[in-house]
């Protein structure tokens, strides 16, 4: 998939655990884990907004596009 989720990178930069983020964003740890591992097929803008608010970052810090057409 060409969209990469860099949530683990931002969590490390902010020295925050996944459990702590889940509590602050009010999302289940299981759903946040699916997002972190890149297995999620979609994300609500409200969830992205809440994550960015808590981690004090931009959406581009969490989501990255990598072209599959690299030659």
CHARMM internal coordinates of N, CA and C (Angstrom, degrees):
IC EDIT
DIST 1 N 1 CA 1.4486
DIST 1 CA 1 C 1.5319
ANGL 1 N 1 CA 1 C 108.55
DIST 1 C 2 N 1.3043
ANGL 1 CA 1 C 2 N 117.23
DIHE 1 N 1 CA 1 C 2 N 134.39
DIST 2 N 2 CA 1.4689
ANGL 1 C 2 N 2 CA 119.43
DIHE 1 CA 1 C 2 N 2 CA -175.82
DIST 2 CA 2 C 1.5287
ANGL 2 N 2 CA 2 C 115.29
DIHE 1 C 2 N 2 CA 2 C -77.29
DIST 2 C 3 N 1.3283
ANGL 2 CA 2 C 3 N 118.91
DIHE 2 N 2 CA 2 C 3 N -7.89
DIST 3 N 3 CA 1.4622
ANGL 2 C 3 N 3 CA 120.95
DIHE 2 CA 2 C 3 N 3 CA 176.39
DIST 3 CA 3 C 1.5257
ANGL 3 N 3 CA 3 C 108.20
DIHE 2 C 3 N 3 CA 3 C -98.03
DIST 3 C 4 N 1.3155
ANGL 3 CA 3 C 4 N 116.12
DIHE 3 N 3 CA 3 C 4 N 122.83
DIST 4 N 4 CA 1.4588
ANGL 3 C 4 N 4 CA 121.95
DIHE 3 CA 3 C 4 N 4 CA -179.26
DIST 4 CA 4 C 1.5317
ANGL 4 N 4 CA 4 C 108.03
DIHE 3 C 4 N 4 CA 4 C -109.46
DIST 4 C 5 N 1.3291
ANGL 4 CA 4 C 5 N 116.32
DIHE 4 N 4 CA 4 C 5 N 134.49
DIST 5 N 5 CA 1.4602
ANGL 4 C 5 N 5 CA 122.01
DIHE 4 CA 4 C 5 N 5 CA 178.68
DIST 5 CA 5 C 1.5262
ANGL 5 N 5 CA 5 C 107.80
DIHE 4 C 5 N 5 CA 5 C -99.72
DIST 5 C 6 N 1.3249
ANGL 5 CA 5 C 6 N 116.25
DIHE 5 N 5 CA 5 C 6 N 117.33
DIST 6 N 6 CA 1.4651
ANGL 5 C 6 N 6 CA 122.30
DIHE 5 CA 5 C 6 N 6 CA -178.47
DIST 6 CA 6 C 1.5256
ANGL 6 N 6 CA 6 C 111.86
DIHE 5 C 6 N 6 CA 6 C -101.65
DIST 6 C 7 N 1.3034
ANGL 6 CA 6 C 7 N 116.09
DIHE 6 N 6 CA 6 C 7 N 38.25
DIST 7 N 7 CA 1.4602
ANGL 6 C 7 N 7 CA 120.41
DIHE 6 CA 6 C 7 N 7 CA -178.31
DIST 7 CA 7 C 1.5236
ANGL 7 N 7 CA 7 C 110.92
DIHE 6 C 7 N 7 CA 7 C -64.32
DIST 7 C 8 N 1.3216
ANGL 7 CA 7 C 8 N 117.46
DIHE 7 N 7 CA 7 C 8 N -38.86
DIST 8 N 8 CA 1.4611
ANGL 7 C 8 N 8 CA 120.54
DIHE 7 CA 7 C 8 N 8 CA -179.95
DIST 8 CA 8 C 1.5298
ANGL 8 N 8 CA 8 C 111.82
DIHE 7 C 8 N 8 CA 8 C -62.93
DIST 8 C 9 N 1.3354
ANGL 8 CA 8 C 9 N 116.40
DIHE 8 N 8 CA 8 C 9 N -34.47
DIST 9 N 9 CA 1.4666
ANGL 8 C 9 N 9 CA 120.71
DIHE 8 CA 8 C 9 N 9 CA 178.21
DIST 9 CA 9 C 1.5238
ANGL 9 N 9 CA 9 C 110.42
DIHE 8 C 9 N 9 CA 9 C -65.61
DIST 9 C 10 N 1.3417
ANGL 9 CA 9 C 10 N 115.93
DIHE 9 N 9 CA 9 C 10 N -46.43
DIST 10 N 10 CA 1.4637
ANGL 9 C 10 N 10 CA 119.57
DIHE 9 CA 9 C 10 N 10 CA -179.46
DIST 10 CA 10 C 1.5269
ANGL 10 N 10 CA 10 C 111.46
DIHE 9 C 10 N 10 CA 10 C -66.89
DIST 10 C 11 N 1.3218
ANGL 10 CA 10 C 11 N 117.24
DIHE 10 N 10 CA 10 C 11 N -36.69
DIST 11 N 11 CA 1.4621
ANGL 10 C 11 N 11 CA 119.96
DIHE 10 CA 10 C 11 N 11 CA 177.27
DIST 11 CA 11 C 1.5270
ANGL 11 N 11 CA 11 C 110.29
DIHE 10 C 11 N 11 CA 11 C -62.96
DIST 11 C 12 N 1.3153
ANGL 11 CA 11 C 12 N 117.47
DIHE 11 N 11 CA 11 C 12 N -41.40
DIST 12 N 12 CA 1.4642
ANGL 11 C 12 N 12 CA 121.45
DIHE 11 CA 11 C 12 N 12 CA 178.74
DIST 12 CA 12 C 1.5235
ANGL 12 N 12 CA 12 C 110.40
DIHE 11 C 12 N 12 CA 12 C -65.20
DIST 12 C 13 N 1.3242
ANGL 12 CA 12 C 13 N 116.97
DIHE 12 N 12 CA 12 C 13 N -42.51
DIST 13 N 13 CA 1.4712
ANGL 12 C 13 N 13 CA 120.53
DIHE 12 CA 12 C 13 N 13 CA 179.40
DIST 13 CA 13 C 1.5216
ANGL 13 N 13 CA 13 C 111.76
DIHE 12 C 13 N 13 CA 13 C -62.63
DIST 13 C 14 N 1.3254
ANGL 13 CA 13 C 14 N 116.46
DIHE 13 N 13 CA 13 C 14 N -35.45
DIST 14 N 14 CA 1.4663
ANGL 13 C 14 N 14 CA 120.85
DIHE 13 CA 13 C 14 N 14 CA -178.45
DIST 14 CA 14 C 1.5261
ANGL 14 N 14 CA 14 C 112.40
DIHE 13 C 14 N 14 CA 14 C -91.89
DIST 14 C 15 N 1.3505
ANGL 14 CA 14 C 15 N 115.77
DIHE 14 N 14 CA 14 C 15 N -0.25
DIST 15 N 15 CA 1.4673
ANGL 14 C 15 N 15 CA 121.33
DIHE 14 CA 14 C 15 N 15 CA -178.68
DIST 15 CA 15 C 1.5303
ANGL 15 N 15 CA 15 C 111.20
DIHE 14 C 15 N 15 CA 15 C 52.64
DIST 15 C 16 N 1.3288
ANGL 15 CA 15 C 16 N 114.35
DIHE 15 N 15 CA 15 C 16 N 50.31
DIST 16 N 16 CA 1.4584
ANGL 15 C 16 N 16 CA 121.11
DIHE 15 CA 15 C 16 N 16 CA -178.12
DIST 16 CA 16 C 1.5247
ANGL 16 N 16 CA 16 C 109.24
DIHE 15 C 16 N 16 CA 16 C -125.35
DIST 16 C 17 N 1.3097
ANGL 16 CA 16 C 17 N 116.51
DIHE 16 N 16 CA 16 C 17 N 142.19
DIST 17 N 17 CA 1.4605
ANGL 16 C 17 N 17 CA 120.34
DIHE 16 CA 16 C 17 N 17 CA 178.27
DIST 17 CA 17 C 1.5311
ANGL 17 N 17 CA 17 C 110.00
DIHE 16 C 17 N 17 CA 17 C -85.47
DIST 17 C 18 N 1.3115
ANGL 17 CA 17 C 18 N 114.96
DIHE 17 N 17 CA 17 C 18 N 160.89
DIST 18 N 18 CA 1.4594
ANGL 17 C 18 N 18 CA 120.65
DIHE 17 CA 17 C 18 N 18 CA 177.42
DIST 18 CA 18 C 1.5252
ANGL 18 N 18 CA 18 C 110.32
DIHE 17 C 18 N 18 CA 18 C -62.84
DIST 18 C 19 N 1.3256
ANGL 18 CA 18 C 19 N 116.70
DIHE 18 N 18 CA 18 C 19 N -37.53
DIST 19 N 19 CA 1.4712
ANGL 18 C 19 N 19 CA 121.38
DIHE 18 CA 18 C 19 N 19 CA 178.88
DIST 19 CA 19 C 1.5222
ANGL 19 N 19 CA 19 C 111.43
DIHE 18 C 19 N 19 CA 19 C -63.66
DIST 19 C 20 N 1.3285
ANGL 19 CA 19 C 20 N 116.05
DIHE 19 N 19 CA 19 C 20 N -41.66
DIST 20 N 20 CA 1.4603
ANGL 19 C 20 N 20 CA 120.36
DIHE 19 CA 19 C 20 N 20 CA 179.58
DIST 20 CA 20 C 1.5250
ANGL 20 N 20 CA 20 C 110.82
DIHE 19 C 20 N 20 CA 20 C -65.35
DIST 20 C 21 N 1.3387
ANGL 20 CA 20 C 21 N 116.40
DIHE 20 N 20 CA 20 C 21 N -42.04
DIST 21 N 21 CA 1.4639
ANGL 20 C 21 N 21 CA 120.27
DIHE 20 CA 20 C 21 N 21 CA 177.97
DIST 21 CA 21 C 1.5219
ANGL 21 N 21 CA 21 C 110.49
DIHE 20 C 21 N 21 CA 21 C -64.02
DIST 21 C 22 N 1.3197
ANGL 21 CA 21 C 22 N 116.85
DIHE 21 N 21 CA 21 C 22 N -43.23
DIST 22 N 22 CA 1.4692
ANGL 21 C 22 N 22 CA 121.13
DIHE 21 CA 21 C 22 N 22 CA 179.92
DIST 22 CA 22 C 1.5283
ANGL 22 N 22 CA 22 C 110.79
DIHE 21 C 22 N 22 CA 22 C -57.92
DIST 22 C 23 N 1.3131
ANGL 22 CA 22 C 23 N 115.88
DIHE 22 N 22 CA 22 C 23 N -41.75
DIST 23 N 23 CA 1.4637
ANGL 22 C 23 N 23 CA 120.45
DIHE 22 CA 22 C 23 N 23 CA 179.91
DIST 23 CA 23 C 1.5307
ANGL 23 N 23 CA 23 C 111.27
DIHE 22 C 23 N 23 CA 23 C -66.73
DIST 23 C 24 N 1.3246
ANGL 23 CA 23 C 24 N 116.79
DIHE 23 N 23 CA 23 C 24 N -44.05
DIST 24 N 24 CA 1.4612
ANGL 23 C 24 N 24 CA 121.14
DIHE 23 CA 23 C 24 N 24 CA -177.27
DIST 24 CA 24 C 1.5253
ANGL 24 N 24 CA 24 C 112.88
DIHE 23 C 24 N 24 CA 24 C -70.89
DIST 24 C 25 N 1.3438
ANGL 24 CA 24 C 25 N 116.69
DIHE 24 N 24 CA 24 C 25 N -32.07
DIST 25 N 25 CA 1.4637
ANGL 24 C 25 N 25 CA 121.38
DIHE 24 CA 24 C 25 N 25 CA -178.55
DIST 25 CA 25 C 1.5270
ANGL 25 N 25 CA 25 C 110.86
DIHE 24 C 25 N 25 CA 25 C -89.02
DIST 25 C 26 N 1.3276
ANGL 25 CA 25 C 26 N 116.09
DIHE 25 N 25 CA 25 C 26 N -15.05
DIST 26 N 26 CA 1.4665
ANGL 25 C 26 N 26 CA 122.79
DIHE 25 CA 25 C 26 N 26 CA -177.86
DIST 26 CA 26 C 1.5256
ANGL 26 N 26 CA 26 C 110.93
DIHE 25 C 26 N 26 CA 26 C 62.80
DIST 26 C 27 N 1.3333
ANGL 26 CA 26 C 27 N 114.48
DIHE 26 N 26 CA 26 C 27 N 52.93
DIST 27 N 27 CA 1.4567
ANGL 26 C 27 N 27 CA 122.36
DIHE 26 CA 26 C 27 N 27 CA 175.21
DIST 27 CA 27 C 1.5297
ANGL 27 N 27 CA 27 C 106.27
DIHE 26 C 27 N 27 CA 27 C -131.89
DIST 27 C 28 N 1.3145
ANGL 27 CA 27 C 28 N 117.19
DIHE 27 N 27 CA 27 C 28 N 150.17
DIST 28 N 28 CA 1.4578
ANGL 27 C 28 N 28 CA 118.79
DIHE 27 CA 27 C 28 N 28 CA -177.63
DIST 28 CA 28 C 1.5212
ANGL 28 N 28 CA 28 C 110.39
DIHE 27 C 28 N 28 CA 28 C -66.75
DIST 28 C 29 N 1.3107
ANGL 28 CA 28 C 29 N 114.95
DIHE 28 N 28 CA 28 C 29 N 149.86
DIST 29 N 29 CA 1.4562
ANGL 28 C 29 N 29 CA 120.63
DIHE 28 CA 28 C 29 N 29 CA 178.57
DIST 29 CA 29 C 1.5315
ANGL 29 N 29 CA 29 C 110.30
DIHE 28 C 29 N 29 CA 29 C -61.85
DIST 29 C 30 N 1.3244
ANGL 29 CA 29 C 30 N 116.78
DIHE 29 N 29 CA 29 C 30 N -36.41
DIST 30 N 30 CA 1.4663
ANGL 29 C 30 N 30 CA 120.67
DIHE 29 CA 29 C 30 N 30 CA 179.51
DIST 30 CA 30 C 1.5312
ANGL 30 N 30 CA 30 C 110.99
DIHE 29 C 30 N 30 CA 30 C -63.07
DIST 30 C 31 N 1.3235
ANGL 30 CA 30 C 31 N 117.45
DIHE 30 N 30 CA 30 C 31 N -45.36
DIST 31 N 31 CA 1.4696
ANGL 30 C 31 N 31 CA 120.32
DIHE 30 CA 30 C 31 N 31 CA 179.86
DIST 31 CA 31 C 1.5224
ANGL 31 N 31 CA 31 C 111.44
DIHE 30 C 31 N 31 CA 31 C -67.35
DIST 31 C 32 N 1.3096
ANGL 31 CA 31 C 32 N 117.37
DIHE 31 N 31 CA 31 C 32 N -37.73
DIST 32 N 32 CA 1.4581
ANGL 31 C 32 N 32 CA 120.90
DIHE 31 CA 31 C 32 N 32 CA 177.90
DIST 32 CA 32 C 1.5248
ANGL 32 N 32 CA 32 C 110.61
DIHE 31 C 32 N 32 CA 32 C -67.48
DIST 32 C 33 N 1.3111
ANGL 32 CA 32 C 33 N 116.71
DIHE 32 N 32 CA 32 C 33 N -36.32
DIST 33 N 33 CA 1.4575
ANGL 32 C 33 N 33 CA 121.49
DIHE 32 CA 32 C 33 N 33 CA 177.68
DIST 33 CA 33 C 1.5318
ANGL 33 N 33 CA 33 C 111.13
DIHE 32 C 33 N 33 CA 33 C -65.41
DIST 33 C 34 N 1.3201
ANGL 33 CA 33 C 34 N 116.85
DIHE 33 N 33 CA 33 C 34 N -40.66
DIST 34 N 34 CA 1.4720
ANGL 33 C 34 N 34 CA 121.56
DIHE 33 CA 33 C 34 N 34 CA 176.55
DIST 34 CA 34 C 1.5201
ANGL 34 N 34 CA 34 C 109.79
DIHE 33 C 34 N 34 CA 34 C -61.32
DIST 34 C 35 N 1.3085
ANGL 34 CA 34 C 35 N 116.35
DIHE 34 N 34 CA 34 C 35 N -41.18
DIST 35 N 35 CA 1.4606
ANGL 34 C 35 N 35 CA 121.25
DIHE 34 CA 34 C 35 N 35 CA 178.16
DIST 35 CA 35 C 1.5266
ANGL 35 N 35 CA 35 C 110.58
DIHE 34 C 35 N 35 CA 35 C -65.64
DIST 35 C 36 N 1.3115
ANGL 35 CA 35 C 36 N 116.52
DIHE 35 N 35 CA 35 C 36 N -45.35
DIST 36 N 36 CA 1.4638
ANGL 35 C 36 N 36 CA 121.93
DIHE 35 CA 35 C 36 N 36 CA -177.43
DIST 36 CA 36 C 1.5289
ANGL 36 N 36 CA 36 C 111.87
DIHE 35 C 36 N 36 CA 36 C -62.47
DIST 36 C 37 N 1.3138
ANGL 36 CA 36 C 37 N 117.18
DIHE 36 N 36 CA 36 C 37 N -38.28
DIST 37 N 37 CA 1.4608
ANGL 36 C 37 N 37 CA 120.46
DIHE 36 CA 36 C 37 N 37 CA -177.54
DIST 37 CA 37 C 1.5278
ANGL 37 N 37 CA 37 C 112.91
DIHE 36 C 37 N 37 CA 37 C -82.15
DIST 37 C 38 N 1.3234
ANGL 37 CA 37 C 38 N 116.77
DIHE 37 N 37 CA 37 C 38 N -2.53
DIST 38 N 38 CA 1.4551
ANGL 37 C 38 N 38 CA 119.83
DIHE 37 CA 37 C 38 N 38 CA 178.01
DIST 38 CA 38 C 1.5123
ANGL 38 N 38 CA 38 C 114.35
DIHE 37 C 38 N 38 CA 38 C 81.51
DIST 38 C 39 N 1.3209
ANGL 38 CA 38 C 39 N 117.30
DIHE 38 N 38 CA 38 C 39 N 13.45
DIST 39 N 39 CA 1.4677
ANGL 38 C 39 N 39 CA 121.29
DIHE 38 CA 38 C 39 N 39 CA -178.62
DIST 39 CA 39 C 1.5257
ANGL 39 N 39 CA 39 C 112.82
DIHE 38 C 39 N 39 CA 39 C -90.03
DIST 39 C 40 N 1.3215
ANGL 39 CA 39 C 40 N 117.34
DIHE 39 N 39 CA 39 C 40 N -7.19
DIST 40 N 40 CA 1.4667
ANGL 39 C 40 N 40 CA 121.12
DIHE 39 CA 39 C 40 N 40 CA -179.66
DIST 40 CA 40 C 1.5200
ANGL 40 N 40 CA 40 C 109.94
DIHE 39 C 40 N 40 CA 40 C -72.46
DIST 40 C 41 N 1.3055
ANGL 40 CA 40 C 41 N 116.40
DIHE 40 N 40 CA 40 C 41 N 142.92
DIST 41 N 41 CA 1.4611
ANGL 40 C 41 N 41 CA 122.25
DIHE 40 CA 40 C 41 N 41 CA 178.12
DIST 41 CA 41 C 1.5209
ANGL 41 N 41 CA 41 C 111.80
DIHE 40 C 41 N 41 CA 41 C -97.07
DIST 41 C 42 N 1.3293
ANGL 41 CA 41 C 42 N 116.54
DIHE 41 N 41 CA 41 C 42 N -15.52
DIST 42 N 42 CA 1.4705
ANGL 41 C 42 N 42 CA 120.71
DIHE 41 CA 41 C 42 N 42 CA -178.59
DIST 42 CA 42 C 1.5232
ANGL 42 N 42 CA 42 C 108.94
DIHE 41 C 42 N 42 CA 42 C -157.90
DIST 42 C 43 N 1.3322
ANGL 42 CA 42 C 43 N 114.10
DIHE 42 N 42 CA 42 C 43 N 161.97
DIST 43 N 43 CA 1.4636
ANGL 42 C 43 N 43 CA 120.47
DIHE 42 CA 42 C 43 N 43 CA 175.75
DIST 43 CA 43 C 1.5158
ANGL 43 N 43 CA 43 C 107.66
DIHE 42 C 43 N 43 CA 43 C -146.92
DIST 43 C 44 N 1.3032
ANGL 43 CA 43 C 44 N 116.29
DIHE 43 N 43 CA 43 C 44 N 134.54
DIST 44 N 44 CA 1.4669
ANGL 43 C 44 N 44 CA 120.14
DIHE 43 CA 43 C 44 N 44 CA 176.82
DIST 44 CA 44 C 1.5192
ANGL 44 N 44 CA 44 C 109.11
DIHE 43 C 44 N 44 CA 44 C -72.72
DIST 44 C 45 N 1.3297
ANGL 44 CA 44 C 45 N 115.40
DIHE 44 N 44 CA 44 C 45 N 145.61
DIST 45 N 45 CA 1.4549
ANGL 44 C 45 N 45 CA 119.97
DIHE 44 CA 44 C 45 N 45 CA 176.72
DIST 45 CA 45 C 1.5197
ANGL 45 N 45 CA 45 C 110.77
DIHE 44 C 45 N 45 CA 45 C -61.46
DIST 45 C 46 N 1.3236
ANGL 45 CA 45 C 46 N 117.55
DIHE 45 N 45 CA 45 C 46 N -33.57
DIST 46 N 46 CA 1.4610
ANGL 45 C 46 N 46 CA 120.23
DIHE 45 CA 45 C 46 N 46 CA 179.71
DIST 46 CA 46 C 1.5308
ANGL 46 N 46 CA 46 C 110.84
DIHE 45 C 46 N 46 CA 46 C -65.48
DIST 46 C 47 N 1.3344
ANGL 46 CA 46 C 47 N 116.65
DIHE 46 N 46 CA 46 C 47 N -35.41
DIST 47 N 47 CA 1.4629
ANGL 46 C 47 N 47 CA 120.58
DIHE 46 CA 46 C 47 N 47 CA 176.72
DIST 47 CA 47 C 1.5232
ANGL 47 N 47 CA 47 C 110.27
DIHE 46 C 47 N 47 CA 47 C -69.21
DIST 47 C 48 N 1.3244
ANGL 47 CA 47 C 48 N 116.62
DIHE 47 N 47 CA 47 C 48 N -44.80
DIST 48 N 48 CA 1.4605
ANGL 47 C 48 N 48 CA 121.03
DIHE 47 CA 47 C 48 N 48 CA 178.08
DIST 48 CA 48 C 1.5282
ANGL 48 N 48 CA 48 C 110.38
DIHE 47 C 48 N 48 CA 48 C -60.63
DIST 48 C 49 N 1.3284
ANGL 48 CA 48 C 49 N 116.24
DIHE 48 N 48 CA 48 C 49 N -42.36
DIST 49 N 49 CA 1.4645
ANGL 48 C 49 N 49 CA 121.09
DIHE 48 CA 48 C 49 N 49 CA 178.42
DIST 49 CA 49 C 1.5278
ANGL 49 N 49 CA 49 C 111.14
DIHE 48 C 49 N 49 CA 49 C -60.94
DIST 49 C 50 N 1.3235
ANGL 49 CA 49 C 50 N 116.50
DIHE 49 N 49 CA 49 C 50 N -44.65
DIST 50 N 50 CA 1.4688
ANGL 49 C 50 N 50 CA 120.67
DIHE 49 CA 49 C 50 N 50 CA -179.27
DIST 50 CA 50 C 1.5262
ANGL 50 N 50 CA 50 C 111.30
DIHE 49 C 50 N 50 CA 50 C -65.24
DIST 50 C 51 N 1.3274
ANGL 50 CA 50 C 51 N 117.19
DIHE 50 N 50 CA 50 C 51 N -41.26
DIST 51 N 51 CA 1.4669
ANGL 50 C 51 N 51 CA 121.21
DIHE 50 CA 50 C 51 N 51 CA 178.22
DIST 51 CA 51 C 1.5231
ANGL 51 N 51 CA 51 C 110.05
DIHE 50 C 51 N 51 CA 51 C -63.47
DIST 51 C 52 N 1.3262
ANGL 51 CA 51 C 52 N 116.77
DIHE 51 N 51 CA 51 C 52 N -46.31
DIST 52 N 52 CA 1.4672
ANGL 51 C 52 N 52 CA 120.80
DIHE 51 CA 51 C 52 N 52 CA 179.32
DIST 52 CA 52 C 1.5200
ANGL 52 N 52 CA 52 C 111.24
DIHE 51 C 52 N 52 CA 52 C -62.91
DIST 52 C 53 N 1.3194
ANGL 52 CA 52 C 53 N 117.15
DIHE 52 N 52 CA 52 C 53 N -37.39
DIST 53 N 53 CA 1.4644
ANGL 52 C 53 N 53 CA 121.48
DIHE 52 CA 52 C 53 N 53 CA 178.68
DIST 53 CA 53 C 1.5243
ANGL 53 N 53 CA 53 C 110.71
DIHE 52 C 53 N 53 CA 53 C -63.54
DIST 53 C 54 N 1.3141
ANGL 53 CA 53 C 54 N 116.97
DIHE 53 N 53 CA 53 C 54 N -47.26
DIST 54 N 54 CA 1.4633
ANGL 53 C 54 N 54 CA 121.52
DIHE 53 CA 53 C 54 N 54 CA -178.09
DIST 54 CA 54 C 1.5318
ANGL 54 N 54 CA 54 C 111.08
DIHE 53 C 54 N 54 CA 54 C -68.38
DIST 54 C 55 N 1.3317
ANGL 54 CA 54 C 55 N 116.89
DIHE 54 N 54 CA 54 C 55 N -41.53
DIST 55 N 55 CA 1.4692
ANGL 54 C 55 N 55 CA 120.54
DIHE 54 CA 54 C 55 N 55 CA -177.44
DIST 55 CA 55 C 1.5275
ANGL 55 N 55 CA 55 C 112.66
DIHE 54 C 55 N 55 CA 55 C -86.96
DIST 55 C 56 N 1.3333
ANGL 55 CA 55 C 56 N 116.23
DIHE 55 N 55 CA 55 C 56 N -2.74
DIST 56 N 56 CA 1.4613
ANGL 55 C 56 N 56 CA 121.43
DIHE 55 CA 55 C 56 N 56 CA -179.38
DIST 56 CA 56 C 1.5307
ANGL 56 N 56 CA 56 C 110.92
DIHE 55 C 56 N 56 CA 56 C 52.17
DIST 56 C 57 N 1.3408
ANGL 56 CA 56 C 57 N 115.26
DIHE 56 N 56 CA 56 C 57 N 57.70
DIST 57 N 57 CA 1.4572
ANGL 56 C 57 N 57 CA 120.78
DIHE 56 CA 56 C 57 N 57 CA -178.10
DIST 57 CA 57 C 1.5263
ANGL 57 N 57 CA 57 C 110.01
DIHE 56 C 57 N 57 CA 57 C -142.22
DIST 57 C 58 N 1.3011
ANGL 57 CA 57 C 58 N 116.31
DIHE 57 N 57 CA 57 C 58 N 178.62
DIST 58 N 58 CA 1.4568
ANGL 57 C 58 N 58 CA 123.33
DIHE 57 CA 57 C 58 N 58 CA 177.79
DIST 58 CA 58 C 1.5261
ANGL 58 N 58 CA 58 C 109.54
DIHE 57 C 58 N 58 CA 58 C -101.84
DIST 58 C 59 N 1.3416
ANGL 58 CA 58 C 59 N 118.45
DIHE 58 N 58 CA 58 C 59 N 156.64
DIST 59 N 59 CA 1.4660
ANGL 58 C 59 N 59 CA 120.41
DIHE 58 CA 58 C 59 N 59 CA 177.61
DIST 59 CA 59 C 1.5330
ANGL 59 N 59 CA 59 C 112.66
DIHE 58 C 59 N 59 CA 59 C -54.61
DIST 59 C 60 N 1.3215
ANGL 59 CA 59 C 60 N 117.16
DIHE 59 N 59 CA 59 C 60 N -34.68
DIST 60 N 60 CA 1.4611
ANGL 59 C 60 N 60 CA 121.02
DIHE 59 CA 59 C 60 N 60 CA 178.72
DIST 60 CA 60 C 1.5214
ANGL 60 N 60 CA 60 C 113.56
DIHE 59 C 60 N 60 CA 60 C -67.44
DIST 60 C 61 N 1.3322
ANGL 60 CA 60 C 61 N 116.99
DIHE 60 N 60 CA 60 C 61 N -17.21
DIST 61 N 61 CA 1.4633
ANGL 60 C 61 N 61 CA 120.51
DIHE 60 CA 60 C 61 N 61 CA 175.03
DIST 61 CA 61 C 1.5271
ANGL 61 N 61 CA 61 C 110.58
DIHE 60 C 61 N 61 CA 61 C -76.64
DIST 61 C 62 N 1.3236
ANGL 61 CA 61 C 62 N 116.40
DIHE 61 N 61 CA 61 C 62 N -22.76
DIST 62 N 62 CA 1.4675
ANGL 61 C 62 N 62 CA 121.79
DIHE 61 CA 61 C 62 N 62 CA -177.37
DIST 62 CA 62 C 1.5303
ANGL 62 N 62 CA 62 C 111.46
DIHE 61 C 62 N 62 CA 62 C -99.06
DIST 62 C 63 N 1.3336
ANGL 62 CA 62 C 63 N 116.05
DIHE 62 N 62 CA 62 C 63 N -41.74
DIST 63 N 63 CA 1.4682
ANGL 62 C 63 N 63 CA 121.02
DIHE 62 CA 62 C 63 N 63 CA -176.63
DIST 63 CA 63 C 1.5199
ANGL 63 N 63 CA 63 C 110.70
DIHE 62 C 63 N 63 CA 63 C -108.49
DIST 63 C 64 N 1.3261
ANGL 63 CA 63 C 64 N 115.93
DIHE 63 N 63 CA 63 C 64 N 138.81
DIST 64 N 64 CA 1.4636
ANGL 63 C 64 N 64 CA 121.87
DIHE 63 CA 63 C 64 N 64 CA -179.27
DIST 64 CA 64 C 1.5272
ANGL 64 N 64 CA 64 C 109.04
DIHE 63 C 64 N 64 CA 64 C -137.03
DIST 64 C 65 N 1.3098
ANGL 64 CA 64 C 65 N 116.31
DIHE 64 N 64 CA 64 C 65 N 137.72
DIST 65 N 65 CA 1.4624
ANGL 64 C 65 N 65 CA 121.76
DIHE 64 CA 64 C 65 N 65 CA 176.84
DIST 65 CA 65 C 1.5212
ANGL 65 N 65 CA 65 C 108.67
DIHE 64 C 65 N 65 CA 65 C -101.04
DIST 65 C 66 N 1.3440
ANGL 65 CA 65 C 66 N 116.01
DIHE 65 N 65 CA 65 C 66 N 126.63
DIST 66 N 66 CA 1.4585
ANGL 65 C 66 N 66 CA 121.67
DIHE 65 CA 65 C 66 N 66 CA 176.12
DIST 66 CA 66 C 1.5194
ANGL 66 N 66 CA 66 C 107.42
DIHE 65 C 66 N 66 CA 66 C -124.29
DIST 66 C 67 N 1.3040
ANGL 66 CA 66 C 67 N 116.16
DIHE 66 N 66 CA 66 C 67 N 117.72
DIST 67 N 67 CA 1.4592
ANGL 66 C 67 N 67 CA 121.25
DIHE 66 CA 66 C 67 N 67 CA -177.42
DIST 67 CA 67 C 1.5283
ANGL 67 N 67 CA 67 C 111.39
DIHE 66 C 67 N 67 CA 67 C -64.06
DIST 67 C 68 N 1.3157
ANGL 67 CA 67 C 68 N 115.40
DIHE 67 N 67 CA 67 C 68 N 138.09
DIST 68 N 68 CA 1.4648
ANGL 67 C 68 N 68 CA 120.42
DIHE 67 CA 67 C 68 N 68 CA 175.94
DIST 68 CA 68 C 1.5171
ANGL 68 N 68 CA 68 C 111.30
DIHE 67 C 68 N 68 CA 68 C -83.03
DIST 68 C 69 N 1.3314
ANGL 68 CA 68 C 69 N 116.81
DIHE 68 N 68 CA 68 C 69 N -6.40
DIST 69 N 69 CA 1.4599
ANGL 68 C 69 N 69 CA 121.95
DIHE 68 CA 68 C 69 N 69 CA -176.86
DIST 69 CA 69 C 1.5261
ANGL 69 N 69 CA 69 C 112.87
DIHE 68 C 69 N 69 CA 69 C -94.40
DIST 69 C 70 N 1.3174
ANGL 69 CA 69 C 70 N 117.31
DIHE 69 N 69 CA 69 C 70 N 26.81
DIST 70 N 70 CA 1.4558
ANGL 69 C 70 N 70 CA 120.31
DIHE 69 CA 69 C 70 N 70 CA 179.75
DIST 70 CA 70 C 1.5285
ANGL 70 N 70 CA 70 C 108.31
DIHE 69 C 70 N 70 CA 70 C -68.82
DIST 70 C 71 N 1.3332
ANGL 70 CA 70 C 71 N 113.94
DIHE 70 N 70 CA 70 C 71 N 124.90
DIST 71 N 71 CA 1.4685
ANGL 70 C 71 N 71 CA 118.65
DIHE 70 CA 70 C 71 N 71 CA -176.90
DIST 71 CA 71 C 1.4992
ANGL 71 N 71 CA 71 C 111.49
DIHE 70 C 71 N 71 CA 71 C -117.71
END
COOR INIT
IC SEED 1 N 1 CA 1 C
IC BUILD
